[in-house]
Amino acid sequence: AVDGISFSLARRELLGIVGESGSGKSTVAKLLTGLHRPTSGNILLDGRDITHAAGKERRALYTRIQMVFQDASGSFNPRRTIGAMISETICRLCTPDKRDTKQHVADLLLEVGLPASYADRYPHEMSGGECQRAAIARAMAVHPEILVCDEATSALDVSVQAKIIALLLHLQQAHGMSLLFISHDLPLVSSIAARVLIMRDGRIVEQGETGRVLSQPGDPYTANLLRAAL
């Protein structure tokens, strides 16, 4: 699905990955978060090879790297409340005082713009934008250093999308995270990312500072994406 790709993500950086469906963007996200295992190559975190991390080591990595999916409601168990699932993330990956977990969930929901009372709601009782906010709250529950957003706004209408983007930017700055934002929407990514990677057919065809890539595309595919966005 992907072959010969190489890139870095700096601390506190917002890096965009852009490409059409089937370009390998989501595969990259799943490799970084351990949902897929690579057949070759290496993934380094702070210079340490985490490519084949397993067991307790992989569990520890989940407190450092979290992911927000495109289908927010589908990423939740429909039979459990939002609060229960956020609590489960805290209890599985951290060692909290159980007496404080309920307050922690309330604080997380408030931080992403949801009332604390939403902890008692089920996914089907929430709108798409509300579900995505809850999914972001769940990801933020372990205070990750890296947040991977895989098409996290593509299923939302434009007005809701803008609010979710603003929320992600606020959280990145407030918590000092690195943010990997994956999308097929080049204009959207170019408006928020300092650096961008362009993928096609499982390969990175171009990468660099966003302004340079947009003004002087070095690959015909990038130029085609720009023309299609006009």
URBELWO-V864441 format. One record per helix or strand of 2 or more residues. SS is the DSSP state (H for helix, E for strand). FROM is the first residue (numbers start at 1). TO is the last residue. If there is no record, write none. Layout:
# URBELWO-V864441
ss = <SS/SS>
from = <FROM/FROM>
to = <TO/TO>
This chain:
# URBELWO-V864441
ss = <E/H/E/E/H/E/H/H/H/H/H/H/E/H/E/H/E/E/H/H>
from = <14/25/44/48/55/65/73/82/98/116/123/128/146/158/178/186/195/203/210/220>
to = <18/32/45/49/61/68/75/93/111/120/125/140/150/175/183/192/200/209/215/229>
